[in-house]
Amino acid sequence: MSSTCWCPFRTAVAVGSLSLVAACGASTDSSDATLPGSTTTSTLEADTSITEAREEAPSTEPGLEFSEVAVAEVMDQYAFRTDRVHPAGSVEWVEWLAFCNAAFGFKFDVIREPGQDPFLSGQVPLAQQDLQLRVSRACQEAALDRGYFFPIALTEEFGRRVYAGYLEVHACMVSNGFPVTEPPSEETFLAQWTDGGEHWHPYGATPFGGSLSVSPDAEGDPPANVSAQLEIQATCPADWGSILDS
């Protein structure tokens, strides 16, 4: 899933798996799962958004000393939903990452708007970015290993599930008069999906050609193309939670 951020008066810069300002980052790693909100591949990366890091950014609050054992202890304290398993990239996933990061002193807000992939927003001092990245990856890996969430797998079986969800979004867009691109055959889509590269998305003909995540500190009225994109996403959501939790 392609994603873009609206970041007026600020430049979006990717640092590892962290997308500064909004969830715009794309991992260059190659593996068997896709980064939520992206068409590139990664097993552990997640949409995490932080404001542009500065040396003068406030220090993180005291937290636990980081270790895999400590992450496991944090998991034991968290009230995971057990009625169903949610996908990586869902709001439940992002809420867990916020809780886990906070236990180690990294405070983030969960940002969720209709039709937008949820992400985290906060500040991390430059000197602590490497540690925060290790914490975030460990929190993600531990939750996946315990089966509380499932990754976005680049398999035909999973691709069929995504394709079916995308077709529903496409039908919604047609019925609402939004611009669309014709979906490929399931066979073609699965070949694109399992290859791990660009694949057909129902937002292909929209103003941004993919999903848009709005920075929480965006100032002023959004441009017309941003408003149009957000209306489409709110009416016919294609975020991972909507596609895979339905």
Rosetta silent file (secondary structure, phi, psi, omega in degrees, C-alpha in Angstrom):
SEQUENCE: MSSTCWCPFRTAVAVGSLSLVAACGASTDSSDATLPGSTTTSTLEADTSITEAREEAPSTEPGLEFSEVAVAEVMDQYAFRTDRVHPAGSVEWVEWLAFCNAAFGFKFDVIREPGQDPFLSGQVPLAQQDLQLRVSRACQEAALDRGYFFPIALTEEFGRRVYAGYLEVHACMVSNGFPVTEPPSEETFLAQWTDGGEHWHPYGATPFGGSLSVSPDAEGDPPANVSAQLEIQATCPADWGSILDS
SCORE:     score description
SCORE:     0.000 S_00000001
   1 L     0.000  124.804  179.921    0.000    0.000    0.000 S_00000001
   2 L   -79.901  140.189  178.246    1.472    3.295   -1.043 S_00000001
   3 E  -136.678  147.921 -178.481    1.384    6.089    1.526 S_00000001
   4 E  -133.388  156.438  176.241    2.181    9.794    1.451 S_00000001
   5 E  -121.078  145.803  173.512    2.273   12.476    4.089 S_00000001
   6 E   -96.783  111.553 -172.936    1.101   16.058    3.981 S_00000001
   7 L  -129.613   70.214 -179.046    3.830   17.969    5.757 S_00000001
   8 L   -63.706  139.972  177.343    3.465   21.715    5.144 S_00000001
   9 L    64.495   18.151 -177.861    6.452   23.849    6.208 S_00000001
  10 L  -153.746  147.836 -179.581    8.408   20.742    7.101 S_00000001
  11 L  -103.433  134.083  177.210   10.376   18.104    5.239 S_00000001
  12 L   -83.181  127.316 -177.779    9.737   14.411    5.756 S_00000001
  13 L  -129.654  130.018 -179.674   12.978   12.524    6.345 S_00000001
  14 E   -88.131  132.600  175.593   13.285    8.778    6.826 S_00000001
  15 E  -128.115  100.913 -176.940   15.562    7.520    9.619 S_00000001
  16 L    61.581 -126.686  179.076   15.698    3.742    9.658 S_00000001
  17 L   -90.586    1.431 -177.127   12.133    2.565   10.233 S_00000001
  18 E   -94.112  126.905  177.042   11.129    5.980   11.607 S_00000001
  19 E  -102.052  110.905 -176.239    9.312    8.334    9.260 S_00000001
  20 E   -69.382  134.404  178.203    9.789   11.850   10.519 S_00000001
  21 L    82.396  -51.886  177.905    6.620   13.951   10.699 S_00000001
  22 L  -152.888  172.966 -172.468    4.248   11.352    9.219 S_00000001
  23 L   -77.223   74.404 -175.810    4.049    7.773    8.119 S_00000001
  24 L  -112.303   -6.070 -168.533    5.805    8.247    4.817 S_00000001
  25 L   -74.012  155.360  174.840    8.798    5.951    5.209 S_00000001
  26 L  -135.584  127.969  179.589    9.611    2.935    3.122 S_00000001
  27 L   -77.681  149.930  176.516   12.029    0.253    4.185 S_00000001
  28 L  -103.388    2.185  177.597   14.616   -1.014    1.745 S_00000001
  29 L   -69.843  155.045  177.661   14.957   -4.372    3.511 S_00000001
  30 L  -121.147  128.253 -179.680   13.742   -7.464    1.694 S_00000001
  31 L  -163.434 -155.763 -171.086   11.891  -10.249    3.492 S_00000001
  32 L  -102.508   18.482  178.519    8.575  -12.050    3.708 S_00000001
  33 E  -146.688  151.615 -178.528    6.317   -9.282    4.975 S_00000001
  34 E   -97.872  148.705  175.049    5.350   -5.818    3.870 S_00000001
  35 L   -68.418  123.463  177.518    5.691   -2.638    5.842 S_00000001
  36 L   -53.569  127.730 -179.333    2.229   -1.442    6.844 S_00000001
  37 L    85.225   17.313 -176.929    1.427    1.529    4.642 S_00000001
  38 L  -148.900  158.847  174.900    4.054    0.698    2.043 S_00000001
  39 L   -96.942   -3.510  177.650    4.658   -1.431   -1.021 S_00000001
  40 L   -87.848  175.588 -169.916    8.222   -2.254    0.035 S_00000001
  41 E  -115.906  145.280  178.160    9.125   -5.195    2.242 S_00000001
  42 L  -171.397  144.531  178.869   10.151   -5.634    5.844 S_00000001
  43 L   -85.929  -35.813 -168.929    9.403   -8.052    8.653 S_00000001
  44 L  -115.645  -15.721 -174.989    9.633   -5.769   11.663 S_00000001
  45 L   -67.084  149.029  176.799    9.327   -2.186   10.532 S_00000001
  46 L  -136.839  161.760  176.535    6.159   -0.280   11.465 S_00000001
  47 L   -71.522  102.127  177.119    4.681    3.097   10.690 S_00000001
  48 E  -122.199  129.224 -175.891    6.214    5.206   13.421 S_00000001
  49 E  -119.670  129.255  175.922    6.138    8.970   13.083 S_00000001
  50 E  -130.552  150.989  176.400    8.263   11.436   15.024 S_00000001
  51 L   -70.131  162.383 -174.891    8.706   15.130   14.584 S_00000001
  52 L   -53.332  118.050 -172.978   11.975   16.324   13.118 S_00000001
  53 L   -70.689  140.265  178.495   14.586   15.274   15.685 S_00000001
  54 L  -137.129  154.379  178.846   16.793   17.956   17.231 S_00000001
  55 L   -62.087  -30.722 -177.681   19.548   17.922   19.810 S_00000001
  56 L   -86.276    4.793  178.510   17.469   20.254   21.954 S_00000001
  57 L   -59.604  146.169 -177.906   14.457   17.939   21.919 S_00000001
  58 L   -60.226  144.128  179.511   13.242   17.125   25.432 S_00000001
  59 L   -66.431  149.945  175.022   14.801   14.068   27.038 S_00000001
  60 L   -68.860  155.696  179.360   12.721   10.943   27.268 S_00000001
  61 L   -74.577  153.589  179.030   11.286   10.125   30.655 S_00000001
  62 L   -57.812  138.306  179.761   13.063    7.503   32.795 S_00000001
  63 L  -142.666 -169.462  178.987   11.996    4.003   31.882 S_00000001
  64 L   -66.862  153.793  171.931   13.035    0.392   32.164 S_00000001
  65 L   -74.225  129.783 -172.652   16.504   -0.677   31.106 S_00000001
  66 L   -70.561  132.680  171.980   16.090   -2.219   27.687 S_00000001
  67 L  -165.935  161.738  178.313   16.439   -5.975   27.276 S_00000001
  68 H   -64.375  -34.447  177.166   14.440   -8.771   25.673 S_00000001
  69 H   -63.376  -42.337  179.349   13.480   -9.972   29.139 S_00000001
  70 H   -63.758  -38.457  177.890   12.163   -6.514   29.978 S_00000001
  71 H   -62.562  -42.104  178.227   10.101   -6.481   26.765 S_00000001
  72 H   -61.385  -38.991  178.877    8.572   -9.821   27.737 S_00000001
  73 H   -66.548  -37.791  177.512    7.680   -8.403   31.158 S_00000001
  74 H   -64.296  -40.099  178.740    6.032   -5.398   29.516 S_00000001
  75 H   -60.606  -38.017 -179.307    3.990   -7.748   27.326 S_00000001
  76 H   -66.335  -21.936 -179.166    2.747   -9.557   30.434 S_00000001
  77 H   -89.609  -13.001 -172.919    1.421   -6.235   31.734 S_00000001
  78 L   -92.152  138.534 -179.248   -0.435   -5.291   28.555 S_00000001
  79 L   -87.602   79.340  176.725   -4.094   -6.164   28.009 S_00000001
  80 L   -67.128  144.743  174.085   -3.901   -7.627   24.505 S_00000001
  81 L   -74.085  130.452 -176.631   -7.215   -8.321   22.835 S_00000001
  82 L  -112.185    2.422  179.705   -7.689  -12.052   22.628 S_00000001
  83 L   -74.531  -24.621  177.666  -11.002  -12.167   20.756 S_00000001
  84 L  -159.984  160.206  177.508   -9.164  -11.962   17.446 S_00000001
  85 L   -96.729  126.580 -176.701   -5.680  -11.565   15.997 S_00000001
  86 E   -98.839  157.206 -179.804   -5.141   -8.160   14.378 S_00000001
  87 E   -78.759  151.558  168.469   -2.754   -7.293   11.534 S_00000001
  88 L   -59.139  133.694 -176.756    0.492   -5.430   11.936 S_00000001
  89 L   102.045  -12.149  177.189   -0.355   -1.853   11.021 S_00000001
  90 L   -75.785  168.878  179.103   -3.781   -1.872   12.695 S_00000001
  91 H   -64.875  -32.828  177.446   -4.653    0.615   15.439 S_00000001
  92 H   -63.510  -37.883  177.130   -4.305   -2.205   17.992 S_00000001
  93 H   -63.059  -47.445 -177.898   -0.744   -2.762   16.749 S_00000001
  94 H   -67.810  -36.590  177.289    0.135    0.920   17.040 S_00000001
  95 H   -63.732  -39.125  176.632   -1.426    1.172   20.516 S_00000001
  96 H   -63.874  -43.515  179.979    0.750   -1.723   21.665 S_00000001
  97 H   -62.856  -36.445  177.274    3.872   -0.073   20.258 S_00000001
  98 H   -64.293  -44.148  179.821    3.003    3.145   22.085 S_00000001
  99 H   -63.891  -45.283 -176.991    2.602    1.253   25.363 S_00000001
 100 H   -67.072  -43.754  177.794    5.801   -0.749   24.896 S_00000001
 101 H   -62.121  -39.753 -178.699    7.885    2.285   23.929 S_00000001
 102 H   -62.574  -33.151 -179.810    6.522    4.230   26.899 S_00000001
 103 H   -63.351  -24.658 -179.800    7.715    1.512   29.274 S_00000001
 104 L  -104.934   14.940  172.900   11.271    2.293   28.152 S_00000001
 105 L    94.282    4.743 -178.951   10.816    6.053   28.395 S_00000001
 106 L  -104.259  109.374 -174.145    9.807    6.890   24.818 S_00000001
 107 L   -94.563  124.596  176.964    6.482    8.729   24.804 S_00000001
 108 L  -131.202  150.683  170.635    4.371    8.747   21.629 S_00000001
 109 E   -96.736  142.739  174.550    0.812    9.729   20.801 S_00000001
 110 E   -86.732  120.975 -179.618   -1.299    7.381   18.705 S_00000001
 111 E  -105.554  120.207  178.362   -2.584    9.275   15.668 S_00000001
 112 L  -140.685  124.558  176.081   -5.636    7.828   13.958 S_00000001
 113 L  -126.812  154.545 -177.322   -7.930    9.532   11.500 S_00000001
 114 L   -53.917  127.234  176.460  -10.689    7.988    9.356 S_00000001
 115 L    77.287    2.494 -179.968   -9.251    6.069    6.429 S_00000001
 116 L  -110.163  143.697  175.143   -5.641    6.733    7.400 S_00000001
 117 L   -64.508  129.609  179.764   -3.125    4.187    8.616 S_00000001
 118 L   -67.333  151.441  177.811   -2.543    4.865   12.327 S_00000001
 119 E  -152.464  173.354 -179.730    0.930    5.911   13.416 S_00000001
 120 E  -101.224  144.173  178.718    2.886    7.234   16.388 S_00000001
 121 E  -132.234  131.766  179.735    3.846   10.871   16.834 S_00000001
 122 L   176.370 -170.893  179.106    6.409   12.258   19.260 S_00000001
 123 L  -120.798  140.663  175.216   10.006   13.371   19.680 S_00000001
 124 L  -130.134  121.884  177.160   13.146   11.314   20.158 S_00000001
 125 L   -57.410  146.623 -178.543   16.485   13.047   20.864 S_00000001
 126 H   -53.683  -40.761 -176.101   19.129   12.303   18.239 S_00000001
 127 H   -67.235  -16.060 -176.382   21.352   10.592   20.786 S_00000001
 128 H  -112.729    6.651 -177.924   18.592    8.101   21.645 S_00000001
 129 H   -64.060  -41.024 -179.884   17.273    7.253   18.206 S_00000001
 130 H   -61.615  -43.344  179.110   19.299    4.049   17.889 S_00000001
 131 H   -64.871  -42.978 -179.822   18.023    2.811   21.253 S_00000001
 132 H   -62.535  -37.793  177.692   14.437    3.728   20.398 S_00000001
 133 H   -62.996  -42.618  178.158   14.729    1.822   17.128 S_00000001
 134 H   -63.833  -41.185  178.384   15.974   -1.272   18.986 S_00000001
 135 H   -61.703  -49.114 -177.136   13.132   -0.965   21.480 S_00000001
 136 H   -61.540  -43.108  179.032   10.510   -0.604   18.758 S_00000001
 137 H   -63.892  -41.231  179.775   11.824   -3.572   16.791 S_00000001
 138 H   -65.469  -39.191  178.416   11.934   -5.755   19.903 S_00000001
 139 H   -63.534  -40.987  179.484    8.366   -4.767   20.823 S_00000001
 140 H   -67.171  -48.861 -176.364    7.186   -5.660   17.330 S_00000001
 141 H   -61.744  -42.405 -178.251    9.072   -8.940   17.113 S_00000001
 142 H   -63.784  -42.525 -179.268    7.922  -10.112   20.536 S_00000001
 143 H   -67.047  -37.112  176.791    4.252   -9.426   19.796 S_00000001
 144 H   -68.367  -42.286 -178.573    4.471  -11.228   16.459 S_00000001
 145 H   -62.401  -34.808  179.558    6.302  -14.196   17.997 S_00000001
 146 L   -82.960   -4.778  176.243    3.581  -14.622   20.622 S_00000001
 147 L    80.894   16.468  177.267    0.890  -14.518   17.974 S_00000001
 148 L   -73.939  -23.433  178.570   -0.898  -11.407   19.193 S_00000001
 149 E  -138.604  161.831  175.077   -0.642   -9.948   15.665 S_00000001
 150 E  -118.938  143.255 -179.464   -0.003  -11.319   12.207 S_00000001
 151 L   -77.425  164.751  176.183    2.461   -9.876    9.668 S_00000001
 152 L   -86.727   95.804 -170.666    1.570   -8.770    6.165 S_00000001
 153 E   -86.325  141.661  179.380    2.911  -11.812    4.342 S_00000001
 154 L   -89.357   60.474 -179.992    3.955  -11.827    0.691 S_00000001
 155 L  -119.301  160.406  178.604    2.191  -15.100   -0.053 S_00000001
 156 H   -63.060  -41.149 -179.305   -0.516  -15.978   -2.551 S_00000001
 157 H   -59.452  -45.803 -179.714   -2.925  -16.888    0.243 S_00000001
 158 H   -70.369  -39.096  179.349   -2.475  -13.529    1.931 S_00000001
 159 H   -59.774  -36.204  177.423   -2.493  -11.700   -1.392 S_00000001
 160 H   -62.921  -37.737  179.108   -5.932  -13.133   -2.183 S_00000001
 161 H   -66.651  -42.534  178.220   -7.220  -11.671    1.061 S_00000001
 162 H   -66.077  -43.184 -179.365   -5.779   -8.250    0.243 S_00000001
 163 H   -59.281  -44.288  178.780   -7.090   -8.412   -3.329 S_00000001
 164 H   -61.095  -41.484  178.049  -10.613   -9.177   -2.106 S_00000001
 165 H   -65.462  -41.386  179.088  -10.436   -6.207    0.274 S_00000001
 166 H   -64.103  -36.756  178.643   -9.130   -3.907   -2.451 S_00000001
 167 H   -64.065  -36.337  177.238  -11.988   -4.936   -4.748 S_00000001
 168 H   -65.757  -40.830  177.220  -14.482   -3.875   -2.070 S_00000001
 169 H   -63.585  -43.281  178.945  -12.756   -0.498   -1.798 S_00000001
 170 H   -58.517  -44.928  179.937  -12.813   -0.172   -5.596 S_00000001
 171 H   -63.434  -39.285  176.811  -16.560   -0.883   -5.674 S_00000001
 172 H   -61.832  -42.744 -178.517  -17.128    1.721   -2.963 S_00000001
 173 H   -66.601  -40.107  178.000  -15.172    4.289   -4.949 S_00000001
 174 H   -62.539  -45.126 -177.815  -17.106    3.566   -8.148 S_00000001
 175 H   -66.304  -23.596  179.842  -20.445    3.908   -6.351 S_00000001
 176 L   -99.333    3.683  176.296  -19.343    7.261   -4.900 S_00000001
 177 L    75.163   20.454  178.319  -18.031    8.627   -8.195 S_00000001
 178 L   -82.883  154.331  179.070  -14.369    8.773   -7.137 S_00000001
 179 L   -67.178  138.780 -177.834  -11.622    8.324   -9.762 S_00000001
 180 L  -137.516  160.358  166.947  -10.468    4.733  -10.126 S_00000001
 181 L  -109.744  146.364 -179.244   -8.106    2.533  -12.070 S_00000001
 182 L   -68.654  133.937  179.827   -9.397   -0.783  -13.304 S_00000001
 183 L   -69.476  146.391  175.080   -8.251   -3.671  -11.134 S_00000001
 184 L   -74.842  175.088  173.381   -6.014   -6.285  -12.710 S_00000001
 185 L   -66.664  158.490  178.019   -6.922   -9.938  -12.730 S_00000001
 186 H   -58.936  -38.819  179.954   -6.354  -11.798   -9.498 S_00000001
 187 H   -59.797  -45.419  179.688   -3.527  -13.704  -11.184 S_00000001
 188 H   -65.419  -43.716  179.600   -1.753  -10.472  -12.147 S_00000001
 189 H   -61.306  -43.517 -178.690   -2.247   -8.953   -8.705 S_00000001
 190 H   -64.052  -35.260  176.721   -0.879  -12.049   -6.961 S_00000001
 191 H   -64.914  -41.042  177.142    2.214  -11.966   -9.171 S_00000001
 192 H   -65.622  -44.462 -175.525    2.745   -8.318   -8.177 S_00000001
 193 H   -63.507  -50.770 -176.308    2.064   -9.032   -4.502 S_00000001
 194 H   -69.472  -21.554  176.828    4.366  -12.020   -4.112 S_00000001
 195 H   -71.873  -22.130  176.695    7.129  -10.178   -5.978 S_00000001
 196 L    83.122    6.559 -179.871    7.177   -7.639   -3.127 S_00000001
 197 L  -102.939 -148.201  178.455    7.269   -4.582   -5.351 S_00000001
 198 L   -66.525  139.632  176.545    4.630   -2.147   -6.563 S_00000001
 199 L  -137.216  161.817 -179.595    1.160   -3.620   -6.802 S_00000001
 200 L   -60.419  138.591  177.824   -2.267   -2.386   -7.880 S_00000001
 201 L  -135.529  141.252 -177.817   -4.054   -0.280   -5.289 S_00000001
 202 L   -62.639  -16.914  178.560   -7.602    1.102   -5.506 S_00000001
 203 L   -89.467   12.356 -173.001   -6.284    4.611   -4.804 S_00000001
 204 L   -58.886  -28.916 -178.289   -4.108    4.597   -7.930 S_00000001
 205 L  -102.979    8.081  179.999   -6.131    7.336   -9.685 S_00000001
 206 L   -77.965  169.022 -176.536   -6.692    9.529   -6.618 S_00000001
 207 L   -52.232  -34.013 -178.492   -4.956   12.913   -6.193 S_00000001
 208 L  -104.969   -3.486  177.586   -2.009   11.315   -4.360 S_00000001
 209 L    68.006   15.111 -179.165   -2.047    7.942   -6.068 S_00000001
 210 L   179.021 -175.852 -178.006   -2.031    6.210   -2.688 S_00000001
 211 E   -77.395  149.852 -177.193   -3.063    6.669    0.918 S_00000001
 212 E  -118.445  131.990  173.573   -2.297    9.937    2.711 S_00000001
 213 E  -113.852  128.761 -174.612   -1.426   10.341    6.397 S_00000001
 214 E   -94.938  129.883  177.320   -1.733   13.841    7.809 S_00000001
 215 L   -63.888  137.449 -179.811    0.845   15.150   10.242 S_00000001
 216 L   -67.264  -18.397  179.630   -0.714   16.168   13.575 S_00000001
 217 L  -104.103   17.886  176.046    1.218   19.450   13.506 S_00000001
 218 L   -62.094  135.374 -175.686    0.138   20.431    9.994 S_00000001
 219 L  -107.967  147.983  175.427   -0.742   24.128    9.976 S_00000001
 220 L    78.144  178.237  178.491   -3.438   25.995    8.108 S_00000001
 221 L   -73.502  138.780  179.570   -6.168   24.726    5.819 S_00000001
 222 L   -68.455  149.229  175.021   -5.177   21.715    3.713 S_00000001
 223 L   -60.030  162.171 -177.029   -4.790   22.184   -0.046 S_00000001
 224 H   -59.508  -39.150 -178.754   -7.718   21.125   -2.221 S_00000001
 225 H   -68.801  -31.579  176.514   -5.989   17.936   -3.367 S_00000001
 226 H   -68.459  -46.282  178.924   -5.333   16.925    0.232 S_00000001
 227 H   -59.390  -41.187  179.698   -8.967   17.510    1.207 S_00000001
 228 H   -64.186  -42.586  179.412  -10.122   15.490   -1.812 S_00000001
 229 H   -63.570  -44.403 -178.167   -7.788   12.605   -0.926 S_00000001
 230 H   -66.963  -32.689  176.201   -8.890   12.535    2.711 S_00000001
 231 H   -64.080  -41.874  178.314  -12.556   12.535    1.679 S_00000001
 232 H   -61.946  -47.010 -177.025  -11.927    9.463   -0.466 S_00000001
 233 H   -65.655  -37.115  179.527  -10.100    7.680    2.331 S_00000001
 234 H   -70.007  -34.406 -178.334  -12.770    8.481    4.913 S_00000001
 235 H   -80.308  -41.071 -177.874  -15.558    7.275    2.604 S_00000001
 236 L  -129.173   74.161 -174.388  -13.820    4.190    1.219 S_00000001
 237 L   -65.629  139.759  178.543  -11.041    3.298    3.696 S_00000001
 238 L  -128.572   20.866  176.011   -8.222    1.058    2.513 S_00000001
 239 L   -69.962  162.876 -174.617   -5.979    1.070    5.586 S_00000001
 240 H   -59.733  -38.775  179.557   -4.782   -2.315    6.823 S_00000001
 241 H   -60.652  -42.732 -179.978   -7.197   -2.358    9.731 S_00000001
 242 H   -69.762  -40.730 -176.888  -10.166   -1.816    7.409 S_00000001
 243 H   -71.923  -42.971 -169.549   -8.936   -4.270    4.773 S_00000001
 244 H  -103.639  -13.805  178.806   -7.797   -7.099    7.026 S_00000001
 245 L   -96.014   -3.082 -176.445   -9.940   -6.754   10.158 S_00000001
 246 L   -78.786    0.000    0.000  -13.246   -6.868    8.323 S_00000001
